[in-house]
Amino acid sequence: MGVDEATLTVMDLVFGWRTAVLTVAAAILLPLAVGLSASFHNRLAARALAALLIVMTGVFVPWLIGFAGFYDRWWWLTFAPFSNALLVPPLLYLHAYALVTGRWSPAAWRHLLPGAIQFAYQAAAFLLPTPLKHYWADLAFTTGNAIVASLLAISFVVYGAWTIRLLHGYRDALSQKRSDDARFATAWLSRTAVAYPLLAIVWAGWLLVDAVKPLGYRGLMPLYAAIAGFALYLGIAGWRYLALPFPALDTLEHPEVRSPAVRNWQAQGEEWATRIRDNGWYRDDALTLRRLASLLATNETYVSRALNEGLGVGFSDFVNGLRCEDVAAALAADDSRPVLVIALDAGFASKASFNRAFQRRYGRSPSAYRASHKR
């Protein structure tokens, strides 16, 4: 490895910018993991994320110390079980599962088994006598990297699909029970899960190329910098959002209630919609289906059916639609208050959720709507 102006050499070790970049990432990720593991909010999900951050840090640790020349100076570090990439996809899925259900997956150990086998293999190879370790490294490195790359690609695709399906179901359930569902939309996890296939292609592809034609430490630096960036995004987003009181999925399920054999759900929906509008109940920024059913002196199943079957709209869209009507009426009347103040008074909990709902309802931004009604 060459030495340049930004390189520090100590005891035959070379501390260049590559080592510095990965060291900074590790210095952020590990304290984040410690903080998450001690969190009192969404504890199981936080601990799963903490484990994920530690594992992802471990993935790039061999390169962090490799760039500095640790393996050249202390060859016995070969096979040290730092990197267990096969744990990454299932841990993200288990994190999402714990977040939306409030409990640990009953089959968690099965998901973690491939990663545990990878760790056990590396640990056993690490403990080999030096001559045998030399022989095994020459024999198994290329084949081992190819196998890991293939398994990793499959794992990323499978767990990415499972995570997306889980989060999609959770958001659907939220939209039927809570008017503040946008607060718990798990958008950062969805973006992560959608990025899984891309990360799988890049990660596995790079490892396969390296297995056929070794790229060396420098050639693999973009890959491990990307992994570090991916981990930082997850850690910082998790730290930000895990303080929210995410409703458990089973609390979003409708209780079994026998419905009348024949009922005009459209008429019922229109009647209840008028009462909700006249009483201004939709202005409660934390309005839930249960609370609305109580106000209407009925049950959640009936209200849900009246909205979905009678009016053809889900609970969240219905409530946010009434809030948007409030805002639109104020804007059309040339209300001088700031748009955000009007939106909060109408019941929206945040600017982001308001903007999305208004754009979906009226096909334009609130500011454009106000401008179009200027006298």
N, C-alpha and C positions, 0 to 999 in steps of 0.2 A: 504494500500500500504506500503510495507516495505521500510526501510531507509538503504542505504548502504554508502560506503565511498564517492561516487560521488554525494551525495544528500545533498542539503541545505534546512533546515527547517526554515521557517519564518512565524510567526503568524498562526501556525498550517497548513501552506501550505508546500508542499513537492516538491522541484524543483530538479528532478533527470535527468538522461540522456535522458529519453524519452521526457520530456518537452523541454530539451535543443535542441534535434535534430529537433523537429517540430518548435521551436522558431527560430532557424537559418534559416530554410526553409522559414518561414513567413517573416523574416527580409530581405531576398533576393527577394522574390516574390512581396511584396507590393511596394517597390521602383521601381522594373521593371515595374509593372503595371502603376505606376504614370508616368514614363518616356515614356512608349508606348502611353499612353493616350494623351500626349503632342506632339507626333511625327508628323512631317510635311510630312513624306513619307508614302504612302499607308494608309492614315489617318483612313479610315473606318475599314480596316482590323486590323490596330494597336489597335484601340479602342475596337474592338470585342475581340482581344486577351487579352487586359488589363482587360476587364470584366471577361473573362474566368479565368485569373490568380487570380483575387479577389475571384471569386466563389470557385475555387479549394482550395484556402487558407481557405475560410470559412468552407469548408467540414471537414478539420482536426482541426479547432480551438476548437470545443468541446472536442476533445481528448487532445489537447495541454493543455487546462486549467483543463480538467478532471484528467489527470495524476498528476497535481499539487494539486488537492483536492479542487478546486474552488466550485464544486457542493456540496461537503460535508459541506463546510463552509457557502456558500450562496445558499441554495436550490432553491431560487426564480429564479435562472438563468436557471432552467429547462425549456425547450421548447424555449429558446432564439433562434431566427431564423438565426443562423450562417450558418448552413449547408443546402444548397439547391442543392443537387447532381443532380436533374433532369434538371438543367440548363446546366450541363457540356457538354453532347453530342451535343445538338443543337448549343451551342455557338461555339464549334470547327467547326461545319459545316458552320455556318454563317461567321466565320473568313475566312475559305477557300473560301467561295462564294465571300466575299468582296475583297479578294486578287486577284482572277482571273477575276472578272468582273469589279472591280473598283466602285461598287455600293452596297448599302444595299439591302438585299432580300426584295421584296415587301410584303412578307407574314411572316416577321420576328416575329411579335407579336404572330402569331399562334404557331410557333416553341417554343417560350418561355412560352407559356401558362401553361403547366404542372408544370414547375418550379415556376411560379408565384403563382399557386394554392398551391404548397407545402409551399412557403414562407408565404402566407396568413394564411394557417392552423396553422403553427408554431407560427406566430405572435398572432393569436387569442387565442391559448392555453397558450401562454406566459402571456397574460393579464388576464387570469382567476384568481379569488380569490384563495388564497393559499389552503384552504380545497378542493375546487373543482379541483384544479390543481393536488393535491395529488391523488385524486380519478381517474382523467382522465389518469394520467401517469401510474398508476397500470393497468388500463383497456386497454389502447390503445398502449403502447409502442411496445409490441411484434407483434401485428397485423399490426401496422403502419410500422415497419421495414420490415416485410415480403412483404407488398404491394410496398413499395419503392424499395426493392431489385428486385422484378419482373418487375416493370416498368422500372427500370434502365437497366436491362439486355436487354429488348426489345429496349429501346431507343439507347443503345450503338450499337447494331447490325444494326438497321435501319439507323441511322445517319452515322455509319462507312461505310456502303455500299454506301450511297449517296455521302459521301465525296470522297471515292475512285473513284466512277464513274465520279464525277465532275473533279477531278484532272487528271484522265486518258484522258478525253476529251480535257482538257486544254493542256496537253503535246502533244497530237496528233496534235492539231491546231498549236502549237508552231513549231513542227517539219516540218510543211508544209510551214512555213512563215519566219522562222529565222534560221540562221546558228549557232547562239549562244544560242540555245534553252536550252542547259545544264545549263546555268546560272539560268534559271527560272524553273527548273525541280520540285520544291516544294518537294524535296525528304524527308525533315524532316516531312512535313505534311503527305506524303504517308506512311512513317514509323509509324507515330502516328495513322493514320486511320487503318492500318493493325493490329496494336497492340490493337485496340478497342475490338475485340472479346475476347482476352485474359484478358484484364482489366475488361471487362464485367463479364466474368466467375468468376474471382477472387473476384471482388467487390461484385457482387450480391450473389455469393456463400457464401462468408464470412458473409454477412448480414443475409442470410437465416439461416445459421447455428446458428448465434448469436440470431436470433429470436426464434429458437427452444430450443437451449441450450446456454444461455448467456456465452460469452467468456470472458467478463470483459475487463477492459482497456488494460491489458497486452496482452491478447489473440488477440486483434485487432490491436496492434501496427504495425505488418508487413504490414497490409493493408494500414494504413494511412501513413506510411513511403513511401510505393510505390506510393500512390497518390501524396505526396509531391515531390517525385523524378520525376514523370510524369510531374507535373506542372513546375518544374525547367527546364526540358528538353525543353518543349514548349516555356517557357519564354526566355531562353537564345538563342535558335535557332531563335525565332521570332525577337529578338533584333538584331541578326546578319544579317538576310536575308531581313528584311522589308525595309532596306535602298535601295534595288535594285528597279529599275523602271519597275516593272512587267507590261507587255503589257496587256491591257484589252482584254477579250475574243472576244468581238465584233469587235475589230480592226484586229483580225486574220481571220475573215471570208472573203471569196472571193467575190468581187463585181460581180453582175450579168452581164455577157458578153455573147452575142450570139456567139456561136462557129460555124465555118463553117460546113456544112452538112457532107462533106467528107474531111478528112485530114489525112495524114500519120503522125501520132504523133511519130512513131519510127524514121522516117527519120528526122523529125523536131527536136526531142530530140537529136539525134546524131550530127546534124549540130550545134545546140546551145551549146552542150557539148564541141565540138571542139573549138568554139569561146571563151567559158568561160575559157577553159584550156589554150589556146594560149595567151589570154590577162591577165591571172593571176588574174581575178576578185575574185576568191575564197579566195585569201589571205587577203581580208578585214575581220577582226575578228568580225565585227558587220553586215555582209552582210545579207540583208533581201530579201525576194521574190520581194517586191516592187522595191527595188534598182536594183536587177538583171534584172527585166522586163524592167526597164528604160534603162539600159545599152544595152539590146538587142532590144530596140525600139519596144516593144510589150506590152502586158498586163499580169497581174498576172495569170489570168485564163489559158491563153495559155501556159505559162511557166510551171504551175503546171500540166497541162494535158500532156505536152511533157515529163515531168519527170516521173509522176506517170503511165500514160498509155503507153507512148512510151518507156521509159527506165526501168519502173518497180521499181522506187526508189523515196522516198520522198525527199523534198528539203534539209532538214538538212543532211540526209544520203548521198545525192549526193555531197554536198559541202564538208562535212567532209571526204568523200571518196577521193576527189581530194587532200585535204590537207594531208591525210595519204599517198597518192602516192608520194607527194613531200618529206615527211619525209623519207619514205622507200627508195626512190632514193638516198637521201643524206646519209643515213646509209649504204646502199650497196656500195656507192662510198667512204666509209671510211672517211666521213666528220668528222673533229676533234672537231667540236663545241659540247657543251653539248646538249643532246637530247632535253631538254626543250627549249633551244634557237632556235633549228631547228624547233620545233613544233610551237613556237610563230611566227616565221618568215613565217611559212606556213599558218598562219591565226587562229590557235587555241587560245582561250581566256584564257584557264587555263590548268594546268597540269592534273587535274582530267578528264576534258572532252576529252583531247587528249588521255590519257591512255585508257579510255573506247572505244573511236572510233577506236584506233589502234588495240586493242585486238580483237574487233569485226571484223575488216577487215582482219587481218592477223593471228588471232588465237594464237598469242603469244605477249609477252611484247616487247616494243621497245628495251630494253637492250638485250633480247634474240635474237631479229631479227638482231641487230648489231653484236652480237657475232657470229651468224651463217654465216655472210658475211665477217668475218675477213680473211684477206689474209695470 
